Amino acid sequence: MKTIDNLKQILFCADFSSSADAAFGYACGIARANGGRIVVMHVVANDYEDPEYMSFVTPDLRIQVADGIRDRLEQELRERYAAQCPANIPCETLVMKGKPSEKIIDVAVRESMGLIVMGSRGQTAMGHLFMGSVAQRVGQRSPVPVLLVPADG
């Protein structure tokens, strides 16, 4: 049986949307109340790699581009979220590449997370809001409890 003790390991999914920003406050509050820690995660979807463009890019340049993107996202996660964690809440960042819903669930299960916290609406790379397809898939498929938070919290 799962208990409140399971809420000590929180996976916060960041997509830099206003909905995610609101969800981060909940993640911090739950971690504070339960003496927990937060893993701040962002998943870069595979669809950003245009095959036509990438066919002209050397393998070394692909690695440099991917490393640059990963480094910038790690920095953004640290500045926007991890730096805002209260001092008594351990907070680490994680950037992964793949299908967001699958990677979120994989990490939650592998790392024995007690709760996934995410915004109910996401944001595409083009800056347009979409109706939470990742949140919907995670909510339906995750064996770990999921808290979905709207932008207005």
C-alpha positions as a Python dict, from the first residue, in 0.01 Angstrom:
ca = {
    (1, 'M'): (0, 0, 0),
    (2, 'K'): (129, 342, -92),
    (3, 'T'): (128, 609, 175),
    (4, 'I'): (215, 974, 215),
    (5, 'D'): (578, 865, 260),
    (6, 'N'): (586, 800, -113),
    (7, 'L'): (557, 1175, -168),
    (8, 'K'): (919, 1231, -68),
    (9, 'Q'): (1044, 1174, -423),
    (10, 'I'): (885, 1422, -664),
    (11, 'L'): (941, 1437, -1039),
    (12, 'F'): (856, 1785, -1165),
    (13, 'C'): (818, 1805, -1543),
    (14, 'A'): (918, 2143, -1683),
    (15, 'D'): (823, 2263, -2030),
    (16, 'F'): (865, 2634, -1943),
    (17, 'S'): (493, 2706, -1983),
    (18, 'S'): (290, 2912, -1735),
    (19, 'S'): (115, 2590, -1637),
    (20, 'A'): (450, 2431, -1548),
    (21, 'D'): (549, 2740, -1350),
    (22, 'A'): (231, 2706, -1143),
    (23, 'A'): (293, 2334, -1095),
    (24, 'F'): (641, 2400, -958),
    (25, 'G'): (489, 2580, -659),
    (26, 'Y'): (289, 2267, -580),
    (27, 'A'): (597, 2048, -615),
    (28, 'C'): (785, 2267, -367),
    (29, 'G'): (495, 2271, -122),
    (30, 'I'): (456, 1894, -128),
    (31, 'A'): (832, 1841, -93),
    (32, 'R'): (845, 2085, 200),
    (33, 'A'): (552, 1919, 378),
    (34, 'N'): (700, 1570, 338),
    (35, 'G'): (1072, 1634, 374),
    (36, 'G'): (1116, 1538, 12),
    (37, 'R'): (1335, 1612, -285),
    (38, 'I'): (1253, 1731, -636),
    (39, 'V'): (1395, 1621, -968),
    (40, 'V'): (1327, 1893, -1227),
    (41, 'M'): (1307, 1725, -1567),
    (42, 'H'): (1273, 1850, -1924),
    (43, 'V'): (1240, 1622, -2225),
    (44, 'V'): (1352, 1741, -2567),
    (45, 'A'): (1123, 1575, -2821),
    (46, 'N'): (1289, 1392, -3108),
    (47, 'D'): (1082, 1584, -3362),
    (48, 'Y'): (1307, 1890, -3345),
    (49, 'E'): (1554, 1711, -3575),
    (50, 'D'): (1443, 1780, -3931),
    (51, 'P'): (1580, 1486, -4136),
    (52, 'E'): (1631, 1703, -4445),
    (53, 'Y'): (1838, 1956, -4250),
    (54, 'M'): (2019, 1697, -4043),
    (55, 'S'): (2131, 1509, -4357),
    (56, 'F'): (2368, 1801, -4430),
    (57, 'V'): (2509, 1815, -4079),
    (58, 'T'): (2816, 1612, -3988),
    (59, 'P'): (2794, 1370, -3693),
    (60, 'D'): (3040, 1586, -3497),
    (61, 'L'): (2829, 1897, -3550),
    (62, 'R'): (2515, 1707, -3446),
    (63, 'I'): (2685, 1616, -3119),
    (64, 'Q'): (2794, 1978, -3065),
    (65, 'V'): (2443, 2106, -3136),
    (66, 'A'): (2284, 1846, -2906),
    (67, 'D'): (2536, 1923, -2629),
    (68, 'G'): (2472, 2296, -2668),
    (69, 'I'): (2097, 2248, -2644),
    (70, 'R'): (2134, 2021, -2340),
    (71, 'D'): (2368, 2267, -2165),
    (72, 'R'): (2134, 2561, -2229),
    (73, 'L'): (1830, 2368, -2105),
    (74, 'E'): (2017, 2253, -1793),
    (75, 'Q'): (2108, 2615, -1722),
    (76, 'E'): (1749, 2730, -1775),
    (77, 'L'): (1618, 2456, -1542),
    (78, 'R'): (1868, 2556, -1273),
    (79, 'E'): (1789, 2928, -1301),
    (80, 'R'): (1412, 2910, -1345),
    (81, 'Y'): (1331, 2625, -1107),
    (82, 'A'): (1614, 2472, -901),
    (83, 'A'): (1738, 2811, -781),
    (84, 'Q'): (1385, 2884, -656),
    (85, 'C'): (1371, 2572, -437),
    (86, 'P'): (1382, 2647, -66),
    (87, 'A'): (1726, 2568, 77),
    (88, 'N'): (1598, 2269, 274),
    (89, 'I'): (1462, 2093, -37),
    (90, 'P'): (1717, 1899, -241),
    (91, 'C'): (1661, 1978, -607),
    (92, 'E'): (1839, 1836, -910),
    (93, 'T'): (1791, 1882, -1283),
    (94, 'L'): (1767, 1634, -1567),
    (95, 'V'): (1742, 1687, -1943),
    (96, 'M'): (1656, 1393, -2166),
    (97, 'K'): (1581, 1341, -2534),
    (98, 'G'): (1295, 1129, -2659),
    (99, 'K'): (919, 1099, -2647),
    (100, 'P'): (821, 1314, -2347),
    (101, 'S'): (545, 1096, -2201),
    (102, 'E'): (758, 781, -2224),
    (103, 'K'): (1070, 941, -2075),
    (104, 'I'): (872, 1094, -1788),
    (105, 'I'): (719, 760, -1695),
    (106, 'D'): (1051, 575, -1740),
    (107, 'V'): (1232, 812, -1503),
    (108, 'A'): (948, 811, -1249),
    (109, 'V'): (949, 431, -1232),
    (110, 'R'): (1328, 384, -1249),
    (111, 'E'): (1395, 645, -978),
    (112, 'S'): (1107, 526, -755),
    (113, 'M'): (931, 861, -762),
    (114, 'G'): (624, 892, -545),
    (115, 'L'): (458, 1168, -747),
    (116, 'I'): (480, 1330, -1089),
    (117, 'V'): (388, 1700, -1090),
    (118, 'M'): (330, 1880, -1418),
    (119, 'G'): (129, 2151, -1583),
    (120, 'S'): (-201, 2050, -1736),
    (121, 'R'): (-121, 2240, -2056),
    (122, 'G'): (211, 2238, -2234),
    (123, 'Q'): (391, 2461, -2474),
    (124, 'T'): (526, 2366, -2815),
    (125, 'A'): (868, 2464, -2943),
    (126, 'M'): (694, 2732, -3149),
    (127, 'G'): (547, 2886, -2834),
    (128, 'H'): (190, 2775, -2894),
    (129, 'L'): (-7, 2617, -2613),
    (130, 'F'): (-152, 2276, -2676),
    (131, 'M'): (-414, 2093, -2478),
    (132, 'G'): (-191, 1883, -2259),
    (133, 'S'): (-141, 1577, -2479),
    (134, 'V'): (175, 1484, -2286),
    (135, 'A'): (-1, 1541, -1954),
    (136, 'Q'): (-294, 1333, -2073),
    (137, 'R'): (-73, 1042, -2180),
    (138, 'V'): (129, 1052, -1858),
    (139, 'G'): (-190, 1065, -1650),
    (140, 'Q'): (-339, 769, -1832),
    (141, 'R'): (-31, 547, -1848),
    (142, 'S'): (176, 620, -1539),
    (143, 'P'): (181, 372, -1251),
    (144, 'V'): (302, 667, -1038),
    (145, 'P'): (39, 920, -916),
    (146, 'V'): (24, 1237, -1127),
    (147, 'L'): (-75, 1587, -1016),
    (148, 'L'): (-180, 1812, -1308),
    (149, 'V'): (-186, 2184, -1233),
    (150, 'P'): (-355, 2449, -1451),
    (151, 'A'): (-177, 2774, -1533),
    (152, 'D'): (-393, 2968, -1287),
    (153, 'G'): (-296, 2715, -1018),
}
